[in-house]
Amino acid sequence: MSEENNEIVDRNETESEKPQQYYVEGYFDTAFSMPAETEQTHSYRIKASSALPAFPPHDYQNPDGERIKPFRSILLFVMGLVVVLFLTMLVRLVLKYDFEITRENGSIHIMIKQRYLEDDLADETRPVQTDFDGIVDSGGTGTDPSPGTHYWNGNAFELAGIPADGMMLSYQKVYKKCIDSMVSVYVADKDSQKAGSGVIMSSDGYIITNNHLIESSVNIVVFTSEGEEYQAAVVGQDNVSDLAVLKINATRLKPAEFGNSDYAEIGDSVLAIGNPLNKTLSMTDGIISAVNRNMSFNGYYMTLIQTNADINEGNSGGALINRFGQVIGITNMKIVSVNNTIEGMGFAIPMKEAKPIIEELMAHGYVKGRPSLGIIVEDIPAVASVFYRVPTGVLIVSLYENSDAYDQGLLPGDIIVAANGVKIDNQDALFAIQNSLSVDDTIILDVFRVNQYYSVPVTLMDASSFD
């Protein structure tokens, strides 16, 4: 028994004296030997053989030893980018729109409301208005004329062409020619006070200005370039073109010379005269950056002149003047940036477009004959359509209660998807069909409400009914 134990011990001692075998993980046809007591202090390089591939060793997750193809990497990157963009749009959608579901009289109403955040207003095109320091004096001279009784013959409001000699004036001569035809307009209403500009168009006190400046006004005071103060009354106003006509009780005023804006070309030198920031009348210069710039006003398109002449707060209602001293446009609006990062983009209503509107305001106090549905709408972005599972179209935000659309039962929250059989994707498409028709025409609206579609005939009304 002891001999067997001794033999076992001798065998164990003999085995322990043999160097231990170490194999590369995953491969068992080649090995190297290393004494156990030195395995922590020595390293050995494995030589390539016909049975063992060169370094690196076996990869369990890629058993065929293939490299990932570049196309697959690109595909993964693109997919990741798409996911990030989708999540970004989703977050913006949630921040920009409110989704509201209400139940009324057994029916469910879906309402998508847009949130007007400060960031959304950063690049918004909107009329420039301003408060001014001081209180507008309620004094002044003059009486209040009634609208619609002050039309004059067309010869009194001609648009002049380019002078025969084609001689341009210096900036100083343009200023001296035009300054006495410009006025400062100060407006007070129940909530605020504003300052703007105006252009004299007749010697007996008719003045062109912007409607957004004087709408809802309680008191309007006009100052001439010589500092004379007059109480003003509104003769007519139009919220579509943003034009208005005022009347002061004055005589022997100097009317401006109005030029035909059709002759204006990109690159022409122009000057703007107005009442910026409640200061005295001043002049700035620039060029015409673009003509025939289309912009939408309350569902109607106006063709504007774009200029890089400085048009600051208070310039609204002032004049855009060519180098012949002719008023070719009424400065109207500016791209306003909350962060004041957008400059050099001002707009003016061309006199060729303004003339018939002004004559309508003089004759009636408003512009007749514009067809309107009597509704306020907003576009539904494609992302919102997918997120809220509603069709693309335009969302009815509100309706005028005296409109036929209201009488036909349309409601805020309804989505207009087609008009007269034409698919509607945005406001422009809807208003293009509306404006191609006439007052008293009928337009067929396809409307989506609570997972059902309806066809609703609506009679177009005169837009002046909703002012």
Secondary structure, 3 states (H helix, E strand, C coil): CHHHHHHHHHHHHHHHHCCEEEECCCCCCCEEEECHHHCCCCCCCCCCCCCCCCCCCCCCCCCCCCCCCHHHHHHHHHHHHHHHHHHHHHHHHHHHEEEEEEEECCEEEEEEEECCCCHHHCCCEEECCCCCCCCCCCCCCCCCCCCCCCCCCHHHHCCECCCCCCCCCCHHHHHHHHHHHEEEEEEECCCCEEEEEEEECCCCCEEEEEHHHHCCCCEEEEEECCCCEEEEEEEEEECCCCEEEEEECCCCCCCCCEECHHHCCCCCEEEEEECHHHCCCEEEEEEEEEEEEEEEECCEEEEEEEECCCCCCCCCCCEEEECCCCEEEEEEEEECCCCCCCCCCEEEEEHHHHHHHHHHHHHHCCCCCCEECCEEEEECCHHHHHHHCCCCCEEEEEECCCCHHHHCCCCCCCEEEEECCEECCCHHHHHHHHHCCCCCCEEEEEEEECCEEEEEEEECEEHHHHC
